[in-house]
Amino acid sequence: MSSATLQAEVFINQTHDGRASSGYLELVSSENILIDSILADIHFEARGRMRGQKETLTTFPIIVEPTLVKAHEETILPFTFFLDDAPIQSYHGRNVSFSYTCEVTMQVHKDDFKKLGLSLFSSVKSFMTSDRRLRTLKKFDIKDTNSSFKVREGTYDFSLKKNYGISVILAFLLFLLYVLFVPEMNVAYLVLGIVVLIITTIITQALMESSLRKIAMKLEHEGDNFRCTVDKTKKFTLKEPTLFYEIIEKVTDRRGTKTSTSIETVYISERKSLNNFRKNAEFSFPYVNNPDLATLELDDVAIFWQMTITGTTSLGLKLKLTSKFPVKKEKLVDDKEALVTL
């Protein structure tokens, strides 16, 4: 006598508001099967080039009384679950992804369990345990389509990124001096040269920052755009200066004995030309179209926005100044639904 088969699949329909979601479990069996209970768990998972994270957000019953799955008939079991007020949006980046899983556990009646073989036939990952439980999983994404980006208005200071070109030039000059004036290899001179290089680089960086003085920007929200006004306390000239914003994904891998960090630029805006950098400049930038890229900090993962100024000094040195600023998602209308995609 052949084993009975039981097909099970989970569907996530929609969300009713920012927290509540609905779906249903579809069961089809080749024979009558009695199910004693069905529980569901909603998990949040973060995976990528870092320590994985899995958190159970909620557990709820789909049925609380024994239910008969009749042979060759579809049994539809609806359910609703509730998430946090502000669940993390699903994100699939270069080094990290955030997703959700609905895990359904079915307790088969003891008299019917022996009818079943290892036969949960569907595209959904399923398996059978020895304690009369059947489990099936369904991954889904949460995308909040009823909110828009909003920059945190305020004034933000720019900082000068380290210019490694200066270090290369200084290292080359010190190497020439060493070759010309030190005829033989001398460890003491090498150590001294390295110390001088480090100190000189630090001093040069400090002098450059001092010469630029304070550069700040004022950000204002304007519907689908935000306005950026660059303010300088000292006039100076850059060749081919440009202004743009970047969205950066930063993932820290603490697995093993050595910590490493992966930094990826996932979006670069249109570059605005600062034709006359001697005067304060004002520009309007559209928000990125990708709704997944709001500012985020979660353990070893960060997604952040930064405004960037690039240009070249009269001495030919390339400069890069950056300023981080937060951008959040804001509901367009209260109590509207987010979209859950299968």
C-alpha angles and dihedrals in degrees: 000000000000123000121258118251127222122193118200131181133171123217125192109205111181146305122260096207138338092306114021123080132178137202143140143238117230118205129185122177134184089219137024107283126184115215114200098194142348124205128183131203125197112211130191114210132192115191136168141082093345140055108311119240128205123178130178107226100183143351123207139165120251091190129010099185130054111279127197117225103205121218115270093356127113113243112201117196113185123203142177128208135186128225133191120291090257111023116190110261117244112262132183108191136161098271104014141033134195118205143155131233131198108207115193121196119194123195108210120209110259094239092054100039092081089059092066127083126191088292118130094141112193140097088262117096107253138165142175127235129205094247095069094266126134120197131195130178134210124188118208140168130232115216119177104213095169097071136069137205120272124184118220101249117229146085121299130187124229121228127203115246116228112270108220091184088075090055091051092051093047091047090052092050092049090049091053091049090049093051093046100044106025109063096183134043110269122179093201092058091048092053090046090050092052091049091049090049093053094046093046092049092051092048093047091050091049092049091051092050090048092050091052092046116185121349116178139166134214117216126201130180116238111176108270091002140048128218122231121196115188114211125192129191093200130038117236136150130244124186114237095352116191135187125206141140129240133199112215132195114209121188124180117205111206096168115123125005098307127063118219133180128214115203120187129176103223097178138020121188128219111292116243118208116232093208094176109026091176088080132055111269131213125197140167120224126191116229116251115269093228107095093199096071104082118134109282139176118184119160104289095359129083134173113190140169123225135181114225134200118192130181147126127260125227087261091058096254116142114228131197123189122186138187125187120218132177123244120186136182117254127193115251092207127007121255096013123139133263118220121247115199126199 
